[in-house]
Amino acid sequence: MSYKDTKRGLPQRDSKVLAVINQKGGVGKSTTVVNLSACLGEQKKKVLVVDFDPQGNSTSGYGIEKEELEHDIYDVILHEYPIEETIMETCEKNVYIVPATIQLATAEIELVSEMARESVLKGALESVKDEFDYIFIDCPPSLGLLTINALVAADSLLIPIQCEYYALEGVAKLLESMQMVKKRMNPQLEIFGVVMTMFDSRTTLSKQVVDEVQSYFGKKMFKTIIPRNVKVSEAPSHGLPVSKYARVSKGALAYGKLAREVVARG
C-alpha cells in the first residue's frame, strides 16, 4: 500500500518546511537531517525528509537501497510524478522520506527549460505539506537550481556549520542567495537556526569557531552543539540514525537535545 492510499482522513498539521543547507560540503548536513528527523519522530512529530541531494546520503542513511527504487524525487520534479507515490516509510516510526538517486544530478540542466523552474519543488509539496509537522529538505552543497527550488519551497533555513577552520566560508554567499530569493520569490523566508557540528572539546579551534559563529548569528545559533562522535560516523553504514544504532552515545543524546530545542522554537 502506498502512502497515498493511507493518508486519507488524516488531520491537517501546521507544517514547518526547513531547507537544511550549506553550500560547503562535509558539514554534517545529511547527518543532521537523518538524526534530527529520527529524534523528532521519537517525540511523536510526523516528519518528511525530502532528499534533494544527488548524493542521496539521507536516503542511504535510512537504509534505503537506491538500486531498488522505481521512482524518486527526480521523477517528481521532472516528470510530474505524484510525490505521494514516492514517499516511503523509514525505520523510525513517524518519519517518512522521498528518496534521491544520482539521477537527480541531471536535474539542474533539465530544469532550465521548465516553466516556473524555481518553484517546481514548492508545487510538488503542496499536496502533502499539511500532513507533516516538519518537512526537511536535504539540499545539495551548491547554490544551483536545486537549491533555489529548496529556498523557494521552504519557510526557513536550518544551517549546519562544522567547528573547523574556514567554517563561515561561503555562508555570506548563502545568505546573499537567501535574500535574493526572499526579495523575489519567497518573502517569508527566514533563518530558523544554525547548528554547530563536529565539535571537538579537546581543541581550542572548535571553541573559537563556536564563539565566531555565535557573534555572527546571535540567538539564531542553537545552544545544543553536536560533538564529533564515532557512533554518529558509523551509523549511516548500518542504514540507521544514531539514536537507533547507539542510543546512549554522545551523538544520539546531542541530537535528542537538539530536537527538543527545535520543537521549543515552534
MISE-905571 format. One record per atom (N, C-alpha, C): residue in one letter; x, y, z. Coordinates in steps of 0.02 Angstrom, whole numbers, plus 50000, padded with zeros to 5 digits. Example, Ala and Ser with C-alpha at 12.3 -4.5 7.8 and 13.67 -1.06 7.14 Angstrom:
BEGIN
{pt A,{50660,49716,50390}}
{pt A,{50615,49775,50390}}
{pt A,{50660,49835,50390}}
{pt S,{50642,49888,50354}}
{pt S,{50684,49947,50357}}
{pt S,{50645,50002,50394}}
//
This chain:
BEGIN
{pt M,{50042,49940,50000}}
{pt M,{50000,50000,50000}}
{pt M,{50044,50063,50000}}
{pt S,{50029,50110,49956}}
{pt S,{50069,50170,49952}}
{pt S,{50048,50221,50005}}
{pt Y,{50090,50270,50017}}
{pt Y,{50073,50322,50065}}
{pt Y,{50008,50357,50043}}
{pt K,{50000,50366,49978}}
{pt K,{49941,50400,49950}}
{pt K,{49877,50365,49974}}
{pt D,{49878,50299,49979}}
{pt D,{49818,50261,49998}}
{pt D,{49805,50264,50073}}
{pt T,{49855,50280,50113}}
{pt T,{49847,50279,50186}}
{pt T,{49832,50348,50215}}
{pt K,{49840,50400,50176}}
{pt K,{49839,50467,50205}}
{pt K,{49769,50497,50213}}
{pt R,{49719,50468,50180}}
{pt R,{49653,50497,50181}}
{pt R,{49625,50501,50252}}
{pt G,{49595,50559,50266}}
{pt G,{49563,50567,50332}}
{pt G,{49611,50588,50387}}
{pt L,{49675,50597,50370}}
{pt L,{49723,50618,50421}}
{pt L,{49712,50691,50440}}
{pt P,{49723,50710,50503}}
{pt P,{49713,50780,50522}}
{pt P,{49766,50825,50491}}
{pt Q,{49747,50886,50476}}
{pt Q,{49795,50934,50449}}
{pt Q,{49841,50958,50505}}
{pt R,{49903,50971,50486}}
{pt R,{49953,50994,50534}}
{pt R,{49981,51061,50513}}
{pt D,{50006,51097,50562}}
{pt D,{50038,51161,50549}}
{pt D,{50110,51148,50531}}
{pt S,{50122,51135,50467}}
{pt S,{50187,51110,50444}}
{pt S,{50240,51165,50442}}
{pt K,{50301,51145,50459}}
{pt K,{50359,51189,50452}}
{pt K,{50407,51157,50402}}
{pt V,{50422,51194,50347}}
{pt V,{50465,51167,50295}}
{pt V,{50534,51199,50302}}
{pt L,{50584,51157,50317}}
{pt L,{50651,51182,50331}}
{pt L,{50700,51157,50278}}
{pt A,{50734,51203,50245}}
{pt A,{50788,51184,50199}}
{pt A,{50852,51178,50240}}
{pt V,{50880,51119,50242}}
{pt V,{50943,51108,50279}}
{pt V,{50999,51119,50229}}
{pt I,{51037,51172,50240}}
{pt I,{51078,51198,50185}}
{pt I,{51145,51225,50208}}
{pt N,{51195,51211,50169}}
{pt N,{51261,51243,50174}}
{pt N,{51297,51226,50110}}
{pt Q,{51319,51277,50073}}
{pt Q,{51350,51262,50008}}
{pt Q,{51417,51228,50015}}
{pt K,{51444,51229,50077}}
{pt K,{51506,51194,50091}}
{pt K,{51491,51120,50105}}
{pt G,{51526,51074,50074}}
{pt G,{51514,51004,50085}}
{pt G,{51547,50979,50149}}
{pt G,{51526,50922,50173}}
{pt G,{51557,50891,50231}}
{pt G,{51546,50925,50298}}
{pt V,{51488,50959,50304}}
{pt V,{51475,50996,50366}}
{pt V,{51426,50959,50412}}
{pt G,{51404,50899,50391}}
{pt G,{51357,50861,50432}}
{pt G,{51285,50877,50415}}
{pt K,{51273,50897,50353}}
{pt K,{51206,50916,50331}}
{pt K,{51158,50856,50330}}
{pt S,{51175,50805,50292}}
{pt S,{51132,50745,50288}}
{pt S,{51130,50709,50355}}
{pt T,{51186,50708,50390}}
{pt T,{51189,50677,50457}}
{pt T,{51139,50711,50503}}
{pt T,{51135,50777,50499}}
{pt T,{51088,50815,50540}}
{pt T,{51016,50800,50519}}
{pt V,{51003,50797,50454}}
{pt V,{50936,50782,50430}}
{pt V,{50912,50714,50456}}
{pt V,{50953,50663,50448}}
{pt V,{50934,50595,50469}}
{pt V,{50924,50591,50544}}
{pt N,{50971,50616,50582}}
{pt N,{50968,50608,50655}}
{pt N,{50918,50654,50689}}
{pt L,{50912,50714,50663}}
{pt L,{50863,50760,50692}}
{pt L,{50791,50737,50676}}
{pt S,{50780,50714,50615}}
{pt S,{50713,50690,50597}}
{pt S,{50695,50629,50639}}
{pt A,{50743,50585,50650}}
{pt A,{50730,50525,50691}}
{pt A,{50711,50544,50762}}
{pt C,{50746,50591,50791}}
{pt C,{50732,50612,50860}}
{pt C,{50665,50648,50865}}
{pt L,{50647,50686,50814}}
{pt L,{50581,50718,50813}}
{pt L,{50526,50665,50807}}
{pt G,{50540,50613,50767}}
{pt G,{50492,50558,50762}}
{pt G,{50480,50524,50828}}
{pt E,{50534,50517,50867}}
{pt E,{50528,50486,50934}}
{pt E,{50486,50530,50980}}
{pt Q,{50485,50595,50965}}
{pt Q,{50444,50641,51005}}
{pt Q,{50373,50647,50977}}
{pt K,{50355,50598,50935}}
{pt K,{50287,50593,50906}}
{pt K,{50271,50650,50857}}
{pt K,{50323,50680,50829}}
{pt K,{50313,50728,50775}}
{pt K,{50315,50689,50709}}
{pt K,{50269,50706,50664}}
{pt K,{50268,50673,50599}}
{pt K,{50314,50712,50551}}
{pt V,{50363,50677,50523}}
{pt V,{50416,50710,50486}}
{pt V,{50423,50681,50416}}
{pt L,{50433,50725,50367}}
{pt L,{50450,50703,50299}}
{pt L,{50519,50729,50281}}
{pt V,{50564,50685,50261}}
{pt V,{50629,50703,50235}}
{pt V,{50625,50702,50159}}
{pt V,{50643,50757,50127}}
{pt V,{50648,50760,50054}}
{pt V,{50722,50762,50037}}
{pt D,{50747,50706,50012}}
{pt D,{50818,50703,49993}}
{pt D,{50825,50739,49925}}
{pt F,{50855,50797,49926}}
{pt F,{50860,50838,49866}}
{pt F,{50933,50846,49844}}
{pt D,{50974,50800,49867}}
{pt D,{51045,50799,49852}}
{pt D,{51060,50737,49810}}
{pt P,{51089,50746,49750}}
{pt P,{51104,50689,49706}}
{pt P,{51146,50634,49740}}
{pt Q,{51184,50653,49792}}
{pt Q,{51224,50603,49828}}
{pt Q,{51180,50553,49866}}
{pt G,{51119,50575,49882}}
{pt G,{51071,50531,49914}}
{pt G,{51092,50506,49983}}
{pt N,{51128,50547,50021}}
{pt N,{51153,50524,50086}}
{pt N,{51097,50514,50137}}
{pt S,{51045,50554,50134}}
{pt S,{50989,50544,50181}}
{pt S,{50953,50479,50164}}
{pt T,{50948,50464,50099}}
{pt T,{50916,50402,50077}}
{pt T,{50954,50341,50104}}
{pt S,{51019,50339,50093}}
{pt S,{51059,50283,50117}}
{pt S,{51066,50284,50193}}
{pt G,{51064,50343,50223}}
{pt G,{51067,50349,50295}}
{pt G,{51009,50316,50330}}
{pt Y,{50953,50310,50294}}
{pt Y,{50894,50275,50321}}
{pt Y,{50890,50203,50294}}
{pt G,{50945,50179,50265}}
{pt G,{50949,50109,50246}}
{pt G,{50910,50091,50183}}
{pt I,{50894,50140,50141}}
{pt I,{50855,50126,50081}}
{pt I,{50903,50109,50023}}
{pt E,{50891,50054,49990}}
{pt E,{50932,50032,49934}}
{pt E,{50912,50070,49871}}
{pt K,{50955,50115,49848}}
{pt K,{50938,50158,49791}}
{pt K,{50926,50118,49728}}
{pt E,{50963,50063,49720}}
{pt E,{50957,50023,49659}}
{pt E,{50888,49992,49651}}
{pt E,{50852,49985,49707}}
{pt E,{50787,49952,49705}}
{pt E,{50729,50002,49697}}
{pt L,{50744,50066,49694}}
{pt L,{50691,50116,49689}}
{pt L,{50662,50120,49618}}
{pt E,{50597,50122,49615}}
{pt E,{50564,50131,49549}}
{pt E,{50557,50205,49533}}
{pt H,{50544,50244,49584}}
{pt H,{50534,50317,49573}}
{pt H,{50566,50354,49631}}
{pt D,{50587,50415,49617}}
{pt D,{50616,50457,49670}}
{pt D,{50600,50530,49656}}
{pt I,{50633,50575,49692}}
{pt I,{50618,50647,49686}}
{pt I,{50630,50674,49616}}
{pt Y,{50676,50642,49580}}
{pt Y,{50689,50662,49510}}
{pt Y,{50625,50657,49468}}
{pt D,{50589,50602,49475}}
{pt D,{50527,50592,49437}}
{pt D,{50474,50644,49457}}
{pt V,{50475,50664,49520}}
{pt V,{50426,50713,49544}}
{pt V,{50438,50781,49512}}
{pt I,{50500,50803,49510}}
{pt I,{50512,50872,49486}}
{pt I,{50521,50877,49410}}
{pt L,{50538,50821,49378}}
{pt L,{50548,50824,49305}}
{pt L,{50491,50793,49265}}
{pt H,{50456,50744,49295}}
{pt H,{50404,50708,49258}}
{pt H,{50335,50714,49290}}
{pt E,{50329,50760,49338}}
{pt E,{50265,50773,49371}}
{pt E,{50235,50710,49402}}
{pt Y,{50278,50665,49424}}
{pt Y,{50255,50605,49458}}
{pt Y,{50229,50624,49527}}
{pt P,{50171,50597,49549}}
{pt P,{50142,50618,49613}}
{pt P,{50191,50604,49671}}
{pt I,{50204,50655,49711}}
{pt I,{50252,50647,49766}}
{pt I,{50227,50595,49816}}
{pt E,{50160,50588,49823}}
{pt E,{50132,50539,49870}}
{pt E,{50155,50468,49852}}
{pt E,{50166,50456,49788}}
{pt E,{50185,50390,49765}}
{pt E,{50258,50374,49779}}
{pt T,{50297,50425,49796}}
{pt T,{50369,50414,49809}}
{pt T,{50385,50412,49883}}
{pt I,{50338,50432,49925}}
{pt I,{50350,50435,49998}}
{pt I,{50356,50365,50026}}
{pt M,{50411,50353,50063}}
{pt M,{50424,50287,50092}}
{pt M,{50428,50292,50169}}
{pt E,{50410,50237,50201}}
{pt E,{50420,50233,50273}}
{pt E,{50494,50222,50286}}
{pt T,{50517,50242,50345}}
{pt T,{50586,50230,50367}}
{pt T,{50585,50182,50427}}
{pt C,{50643,50168,50452}}
{pt C,{50648,50125,50512}}
{pt C,{50623,50161,50574}}
{pt E,{50613,50226,50570}}
{pt E,{50591,50265,50627}}
{pt E,{50517,50280,50620}}
{pt K,{50478,50261,50669}}
{pt K,{50406,50275,50669}}
{pt K,{50395,50350,50663}}
{pt N,{50347,50371,50624}}
{pt N,{50328,50441,50613}}
{pt N,{50374,50478,50563}}
{pt V,{50426,50445,50538}}
{pt V,{50471,50477,50491}}
{pt V,{50466,50444,50422}}
{pt Y,{50455,50486,50371}}
{pt Y,{50448,50463,50302}}
{pt Y,{50500,50498,50259}}
{pt I,{50513,50471,50200}}
{pt I,{50564,50500,50157}}
{pt I,{50544,50497,50084}}
{pt V,{50560,50550,50047}}
{pt V,{50559,50549,49974}}
{pt V,{50632,50541,49954}}
{pt P,{50650,50482,49927}}
{pt P,{50720,50467,49915}}
{pt P,{50749,50502,49853}}
{pt A,{50815,50500,49848}}
{pt A,{50850,50528,49791}}
{pt A,{50903,50479,49767}}
{pt T,{50918,50482,49702}}
{pt T,{50973,50443,49673}}
{pt T,{51017,50491,49633}}
{pt I,{51071,50464,49606}}
{pt I,{51118,50504,49567}}
{pt I,{51085,50534,49505}}
{pt Q,{51029,50506,49485}}
{pt Q,{50992,50532,49427}}
{pt Q,{50974,50606,49437}}
{pt L,{50967,50625,49499}}
{pt L,{50949,50695,49514}}
{pt L,{51003,50744,49491}}
{pt A,{51063,50720,49480}}
{pt A,{51118,50764,49459}}
{pt A,{51104,50798,49392}}
{pt T,{51065,50765,49349}}
{pt T,{51050,50795,49284}}
{pt T,{50993,50846,49287}}
{pt A,{50959,50849,49344}}
{pt A,{50901,50893,49350}}
{pt A,{50919,50966,49343}}
{pt E,{50978,50986,49366}}
{pt E,{51000,51056,49361}}
{pt E,{50995,51080,49288}}
{pt I,{51017,51037,49242}}
{pt I,{51017,51055,49171}}
{pt I,{50946,51050,49143}}
{pt E,{50911,50997,49160}}
{pt E,{50845,50985,49132}}
{pt E,{50793,51035,49156}}
{pt L,{50802,51062,49216}}
{pt L,{50754,51111,49241}}
{pt L,{50757,51178,49206}}
{pt V,{50813,51192,49174}}
{pt V,{50823,51257,49142}}
{pt V,{50767,51274,49093}}
{pt S,{50743,51224,49058}}
{pt S,{50691,51236,49007}}
{pt S,{50620,51232,49034}}
{pt E,{50613,51217,49098}}
{pt E,{50546,51209,49128}}
{pt E,{50514,51277,49144}}
{pt M,{50448,51279,49139}}
{pt M,{50410,51338,49160}}
{pt M,{50413,51342,49237}}
{pt A,{50417,51403,49262}}
{pt A,{50420,51414,49335}}
{pt A,{50470,51367,49367}}
{pt R,{50529,51364,49338}}
{pt R,{50578,51313,49358}}
{pt R,{50602,51319,49430}}
{pt E,{50597,51379,49459}}
{pt E,{50620,51389,49528}}
{pt E,{50570,51364,49580}}
{pt S,{50509,51351,49559}}
{pt S,{50457,51333,49609}}
{pt S,{50427,51264,49597}}
{pt V,{50462,51221,49561}}
{pt V,{50437,51154,49547}}
{pt V,{50429,51114,49612}}
{pt L,{50479,51117,49656}}
{pt L,{50475,51079,49719}}
{pt L,{50419,51106,49763}}
{pt K,{50413,51171,49766}}
{pt K,{50359,51201,49806}}
{pt K,{50291,51175,49784}}
{pt G,{50280,51173,49718}}
{pt G,{50217,51148,49692}}
{pt G,{50206,51075,49709}}
{pt A,{50259,51036,49706}}
{pt A,{50254,50964,49720}}
{pt A,{50236,50951,49793}}
{pt L,{50261,50993,49838}}
{pt L,{50249,50982,49910}}
{pt L,{50179,51004,49932}}
{pt E,{50146,51044,49892}}
{pt E,{50081,51072,49912}}
{pt E,{50031,51017,49933}}
{pt S,{50032,50961,49896}}
{pt S,{49981,50909,49909}}
{pt S,{49994,50869,49973}}
{pt V,{50053,50874,50001}}
{pt V,{50068,50835,50062}}
{pt V,{50089,50879,50122}}
{pt K,{50099,50942,50108}}
{pt K,{50127,50987,50159}}
{pt K,{50089,50986,50225}}
{pt D,{50023,50984,50222}}
{pt D,{49983,50990,50283}}
{pt D,{49979,50925,50324}}
{pt E,{50013,50873,50301}}
{pt E,{50009,50808,50335}}
{pt E,{50069,50795,50381}}
{pt F,{50116,50843,50383}}
{pt F,{50177,50833,50423}}
{pt F,{50188,50893,50469}}
{pt D,{50219,50878,50526}}
{pt D,{50239,50933,50572}}
{pt D,{50301,50967,50545}}
{pt Y,{50347,50926,50519}}
{pt Y,{50410,50953,50492}}
{pt Y,{50425,50921,50425}}
{pt I,{50447,50962,50378}}
{pt I,{50474,50936,50314}}
{pt I,{50545,50963,50308}}
{pt F,{50593,50916,50305}}
{pt F,{50663,50935,50297}}
{pt F,{50685,50923,50225}}
{pt I,{50710,50975,50193}}
{pt I,{50737,50968,50125}}
{pt I,{50814,50966,50131}}
{pt D,{50842,50908,50116}}
{pt D,{50915,50900,50118}}
{pt D,{50944,50927,50053}}
{pt C,{50974,50986,50056}}
{pt C,{50997,51020,49996}}
{pt C,{51066,50998,49973}}
{pt P,{51080,51004,49908}}
{pt P,{51148,50989,49883}}
{pt P,{51197,51043,49905}}
{pt P,{51262,51027,49909}}
{pt P,{51311,51077,49930}}
{pt P,{51331,51124,49872}}
{pt S,{51282,51162,49849}}
{pt S,{51293,51209,49794}}
{pt S,{51237,51260,49796}}
{pt L,{51243,51312,49755}}
{pt L,{51189,51362,49752}}
{pt L,{51157,51362,49682}}
{pt G,{51147,51303,49654}}
{pt G,{51116,51296,49588}}
{pt G,{51041,51295,49591}}
{pt L,{51010,51272,49537}}
{pt L,{50937,51273,49530}}
{pt L,{50901,51228,49580}}
{pt L,{50932,51173,49600}}
{pt L,{50901,51130,49650}}
{pt L,{50896,51167,49717}}
{pt T,{50950,51200,49736}}
{pt T,{50950,51237,49799}}
{pt T,{50901,51295,49797}}
{pt I,{50897,51330,49741}}
{pt I,{50849,51384,49734}}
{pt I,{50778,51357,49743}}
{pt N,{50764,51299,49714}}
{pt N,{50698,51267,49723}}
{pt N,{50684,51255,49797}}
{pt A,{50735,51232,49833}}
{pt A,{50727,51219,49905}}
{pt A,{50713,51284,49943}}
{pt L,{50747,51338,49924}}
{pt L,{50737,51402,49957}}
{pt L,{50668,51430,49944}}
{pt V,{50642,51419,49884}}
{pt V,{50575,51442,49867}}
{pt V,{50522,51401,49904}}
{pt A,{50535,51336,49912}}
{pt A,{50487,51292,49945}}
{pt A,{50486,51298,50021}}
{pt A,{50541,51320,50050}}
{pt A,{50549,51320,50123}}
{pt A,{50518,51380,50157}}
{pt D,{50500,51371,50221}}
{pt D,{50481,51427,50264}}
{pt D,{50544,51460,50292}}
{pt S,{50594,51417,50307}}
{pt S,{50654,51443,50338}}
{pt S,{50713,51395,50328}}
{pt L,{50772,51418,50349}}
{pt L,{50833,51380,50338}}
{pt L,{50860,51353,50404}}
{pt L,{50886,51292,50401}}
{pt L,{50924,51264,50456}}
{pt L,{50995,51254,50428}}
{pt I,{51043,51289,50458}}
{pt I,{51111,51290,50430}}
{pt I,{51160,51254,50477}}
{pt P,{51184,51195,50457}}
{pt P,{51236,51162,50496}}
{pt P,{51304,51192,50478}}
{pt I,{51344,51206,50530}}
{pt I,{51411,51233,50519}}
{pt I,{51460,51192,50561}}
{pt Q,{51511,51167,50528}}
{pt Q,{51559,51124,50564}}
{pt Q,{51610,51167,50603}}
{pt C,{51632,51140,50659}}
{pt C,{51679,51175,50702}}
{pt C,{51750,51167,50676}}
{pt E,{51763,51194,50618}}
{pt E,{51829,51189,50587}}
{pt E,{51849,51255,50556}}
{pt Y,{51912,51259,50539}}
{pt Y,{51939,51320,50508}}
{pt Y,{51900,51336,50444}}
{pt Y,{51889,51400,50430}}
{pt Y,{51850,51423,50372}}
{pt Y,{51777,51403,50378}}
{pt A,{51752,51394,50438}}
{pt A,{51683,51372,50448}}
{pt A,{51633,51419,50415}}
{pt L,{51646,51484,50419}}
{pt L,{51599,51532,50392}}
{pt L,{51610,51548,50318}}
{pt E,{51659,51513,50289}}
{pt E,{51674,51524,50219}}
{pt E,{51613,51504,50176}}
{pt G,{51590,51548,50135}}
{pt G,{51533,51532,50093}}
{pt G,{51465,51548,50123}}
{pt V,{51463,51558,50190}}
{pt V,{51399,51572,50222}}
{pt V,{51371,51639,50199}}
{pt A,{51416,51688,50189}}
{pt A,{51394,51754,50165}}
{pt A,{51359,51748,50097}}
{pt K,{51388,51706,50054}}
{pt K,{51358,51695,49987}}
{pt K,{51290,51661,49994}}
{pt L,{51285,51613,50039}}
{pt L,{51222,51578,50051}}
{pt L,{51169,51628,50074}}
{pt L,{51187,51672,50121}}
{pt L,{51139,51722,50146}}
{pt L,{51119,51772,50092}}
{pt E,{51166,51785,50047}}
{pt E,{51152,51829,49989}}
{pt E,{51098,51796,49945}}
{pt S,{51106,51732,49932}}
{pt S,{51057,51695,49891}}
{pt S,{50990,51693,49926}}
{pt M,{50991,51684,49992}}
{pt M,{50930,51684,50031}}
{pt M,{50893,51750,50024}}
{pt Q,{50930,51806,50029}}
{pt Q,{50900,51872,50024}}
{pt Q,{50871,51883,49954}}
{pt M,{50905,51858,49903}}
{pt M,{50881,51865,49834}}
{pt M,{50814,51828,49825}}
{pt V,{50812,51766,49851}}
{pt V,{50750,51726,49846}}
{pt V,{50695,51759,49888}}
{pt K,{50712,51783,49946}}
{pt K,{50664,51816,49991}}
{pt K,{50633,51877,49956}}
{pt K,{50675,51916,49923}}
{pt K,{50652,51977,49890}}
{pt K,{50608,51962,49829}}
{pt R,{50627,51911,49790}}
{pt R,{50593,51899,49726}}
{pt R,{50540,51845,49726}}
{pt M,{50549,51793,49769}}
{pt M,{50504,51735,49762}}
{pt M,{50474,51709,49826}}
{pt N,{50504,51723,49884}}
{pt N,{50480,51694,49946}}
{pt N,{50490,51743,50004}}
{pt P,{50445,51792,50009}}
{pt P,{50453,51846,50059}}
{pt P,{50456,51822,50131}}
{pt Q,{50429,51762,50146}}
{pt Q,{50427,51737,50215}}
{pt Q,{50492,51702,50236}}
{pt L,{50538,51692,50190}}
{pt L,{50598,51652,50205}}
{pt L,{50641,51684,50259}}
{pt E,{50657,51644,50310}}
{pt E,{50699,51667,50366}}
{pt E,{50749,51613,50385}}
{pt I,{50795,51630,50430}}
{pt I,{50839,51579,50460}}
{pt I,{50805,51552,50522}}
{pt F,{50793,51487,50523}}
{pt F,{50763,51455,50581}}
{pt F,{50815,51444,50635}}
{pt G,{50875,51422,50614}}
{pt G,{50927,51411,50663}}
{pt G,{50992,51387,50631}}
{pt V,{51045,51395,50670}}
{pt V,{51112,51373,50650}}
{pt V,{51135,51322,50701}}
{pt V,{51158,51264,50676}}
{pt V,{51180,51211,50723}}
{pt V,{51254,51196,50710}}
{pt M,{51293,51198,50763}}
{pt M,{51364,51183,50759}}
{pt M,{51374,51107,50762}}
{pt T,{51414,51081,50715}}
{pt T,{51426,51009,50712}}
{pt T,{51500,50993,50718}}
{pt M,{51515,50930,50732}}
{pt M,{51584,50905,50736}}
{pt M,{51627,50943,50786}}
{pt F,{51597,50958,50842}}
{pt F,{51633,50995,50894}}
{pt F,{51681,50949,50931}}
{pt D,{51743,50970,50937}}
{pt D,{51795,50932,50973}}
{pt D,{51815,50972,51034}}
{pt S,{51793,50952,51092}}
{pt S,{51806,50990,51153}}
{pt S,{51880,50993,51172}}
{pt R,{51921,50950,51140}}
{pt R,{51993,50949,51157}}
{pt R,{52031,51005,51121}}
{pt T,{51999,51036,51072}}
{pt T,{52036,51086,51033}}
{pt T,{52012,51157,51047}}
{pt T,{52060,51202,51048}}
{pt T,{52044,51273,51056}}
{pt T,{52007,51299,50995}}
{pt L,{52025,51271,50936}}
{pt L,{51995,51294,50873}}
{pt L,{51919,51285,50874}}
{pt S,{51895,51228,50896}}
{pt S,{51822,51216,50899}}
{pt S,{51787,51269,50940}}
{pt K,{51817,51285,50997}}
{pt K,{51786,51335,51042}}
{pt K,{51788,51405,51009}}
{pt Q,{51842,51420,50974}}
{pt Q,{51848,51484,50940}}
{pt Q,{51796,51491,50885}}
{pt V,{51786,51437,50848}}
{pt V,{51737,51438,50793}}
{pt V,{51666,51448,50821}}
{pt V,{51650,51414,50875}}
{pt V,{51584,51423,50907}}
{pt V,{51574,51496,50926}}
{pt D,{51625,51526,50956}}
{pt D,{51620,51596,50976}}
{pt D,{51610,51642,50915}}
{pt E,{51646,51626,50861}}
{pt E,{51642,51666,50800}}
{pt E,{51571,51662,50769}}
{pt V,{51544,51601,50766}}
{pt V,{51477,51592,50738}}
{pt V,{51425,51624,50783}}
{pt Q,{51435,51617,50849}}
{pt Q,{51389,51648,50897}}
{pt Q,{51386,51724,50887}}
{pt S,{51444,51755,50877}}
{pt S,{51445,51828,50868}}
{pt S,{51414,51848,50802}}
{pt Y,{51415,51803,50752}}
{pt Y,{51388,51818,50686}}
{pt Y,{51312,51808,50685}}
{pt F,{51288,51754,50715}}
{pt F,{51217,51737,50710}}
{pt F,{51177,51751,50774}}
{pt G,{51210,51762,50830}}
{pt G,{51175,51777,50891}}
{pt G,{51127,51723,50913}}
{pt K,{51064,51741,50928}}
{pt K,{51014,51694,50954}}
{pt K,{50991,51643,50903}}
{pt K,{51009,51653,50840}}
{pt K,{50991,51603,50789}}
{pt K,{51030,51538,50798}}
{pt M,{51086,51542,50833}}
{pt M,{51126,51481,50845}}
{pt M,{51096,51440,50901}}
{pt F,{51085,51376,50888}}
{pt F,{51058,51332,50940}}
{pt F,{51109,51324,50997}}
{pt K,{51083,51317,51057}}
{pt K,{51126,51305,51114}}
{pt K,{51158,51236,51111}}
{pt T,{51121,51188,51084}}
{pt T,{51146,51120,51077}}
{pt T,{51200,51118,51023}}
{pt I,{51257,51088,51040}}
{pt I,{51313,51081,50993}}
{pt I,{51325,51006,50983}}
{pt I,{51330,50986,50920}}
{pt I,{51338,50915,50904}}
{pt I,{51413,50896,50907}}
{pt P,{51432,50850,50950}}
{pt P,{51503,50833,50957}}
{pt P,{51528,50788,50900}}
{pt R,{51592,50790,50889}}
{pt R,{51622,50740,50844}}
{pt R,{51619,50673,50881}}
{pt N,{51587,50624,50850}}
{pt N,{51571,50562,50885}}
{pt N,{51575,50503,50837}}
{pt V,{51612,50452,50854}}
{pt V,{51623,50396,50809}}
{pt V,{51557,50359,50794}}
{pt K,{51511,50357,50841}}
{pt K,{51448,50322,50831}}
{pt K,{51405,50357,50778}}
{pt V,{51409,50424,50777}}
{pt V,{51373,50463,50726}}
{pt V,{51401,50447,50657}}
{pt S,{51468,50439,50654}}
{pt S,{51501,50423,50590}}
{pt S,{51485,50352,50567}}
{pt E,{51478,50306,50614}}
{pt E,{51467,50235,50597}}
{pt E,{51394,50221,50576}}
{pt A,{51347,50257,50606}}
{pt A,{51276,50241,50598}}
{pt A,{51253,50236,50524}}
{pt P,{51274,50283,50479}}
{pt P,{51249,50279,50410}}
{pt P,{51268,50214,50374}}
{pt S,{51326,50185,50391}}
{pt S,{51347,50123,50358}}
{pt S,{51302,50064,50378}}
{pt H,{51263,50074,50432}}
{pt H,{51215,50023,50454}}
{pt H,{51143,50041,50432}}
{pt G,{51137,50099,50397}}
{pt G,{51071,50121,50374}}
{pt G,{51025,50140,50430}}
{pt L,{51054,50168,50484}}
{pt L,{51015,50185,50543}}
{pt L,{51032,50255,50568}}
{pt P,{50984,50291,50597}}
{pt P,{51001,50352,50634}}
{pt P,{51039,50332,50697}}
{pt V,{51078,50377,50723}}
{pt V,{51121,50359,50781}}
{pt V,{51079,50342,50842}}
{pt S,{51019,50370,50847}}
{pt S,{50975,50355,50904}}
{pt S,{50953,50282,50905}}
{pt K,{50954,50249,50846}}
{pt K,{50938,50177,50842}}
{pt K,{51002,50135,50845}}
{pt Y,{51056,50162,50819}}
{pt Y,{51119,50125,50816}}
{pt Y,{51156,50124,50883}}
{pt A,{51158,50181,50916}}
{pt A,{51193,50186,50981}}
{pt A,{51157,50237,51024}}
{pt R,{51104,50214,51055}}
{pt R,{51056,50258,51088}}
{pt R,{51085,50303,51142}}
{pt V,{51135,50278,51179}}
{pt V,{51161,50318,51234}}
{pt V,{51228,50351,51217}}
{pt S,{51246,50352,51154}}
{pt S,{51308,50385,51134}}
{pt S,{51300,50461,51140}}
{pt K,{51356,50495,51143}}
{pt K,{51354,50568,51149}}
{pt K,{51318,50600,51090}}
{pt G,{51329,50571,51031}}
{pt G,{51297,50598,50971}}
{pt G,{51221,50591,50973}}
{pt A,{51197,50533,50994}}
{pt A,{51125,50521,50998}}
{pt A,{51092,50567,51049}}
{pt L,{51125,50575,51106}}
{pt L,{51098,50618,51159}}
{pt L,{51096,50691,51136}}
{pt A,{51148,50712,51098}}
{pt A,{51150,50780,51073}}
{pt A,{51094,50794,51023}}
{pt Y,{51082,50747,50977}}
{pt Y,{51029,50757,50928}}
{pt Y,{50960,50756,50961}}
{pt G,{50952,50716,51014}}
{pt G,{50890,50716,51052}}
{pt G,{50878,50784,51084}}
{pt K,{50931,50812,51111}}
{pt K,{50927,50879,51142}}
{pt K,{50911,50932,51089}}
{pt L,{50943,50926,51031}}
{pt L,{50931,50974,50977}}
{pt L,{50858,50970,50955}}
{pt A,{50831,50909,50950}}
{pt A,{50760,50901,50930}}
{pt A,{50714,50937,50978}}
{pt R,{50728,50932,51043}}
{pt R,{50687,50966,51093}}
{pt R,{50691,51042,51084}}
{pt E,{50750,51065,51067}}
{pt E,{50760,51137,51056}}
{pt E,{50723,51160,50993}}
{pt V,{50723,51118,50941}}
{pt V,{50687,51134,50879}}
{pt V,{50612,51141,50894}}
{pt V,{50585,51093,50932}}
{pt V,{50514,51095,50949}}
{pt V,{50498,51158,50990}}
{pt A,{50543,51175,51035}}
{pt A,{50532,51234,51078}}
{pt A,{50531,51299,51038}}
{pt R,{50567,51299,50981}}
{pt R,{50566,51359,50939}}
{pt R,{50502,51367,50899}}
{pt G,{50462,51313,50898}}
{pt G,{50397,51317,50864}}
{pt G,{50400,51300,50790}}
//
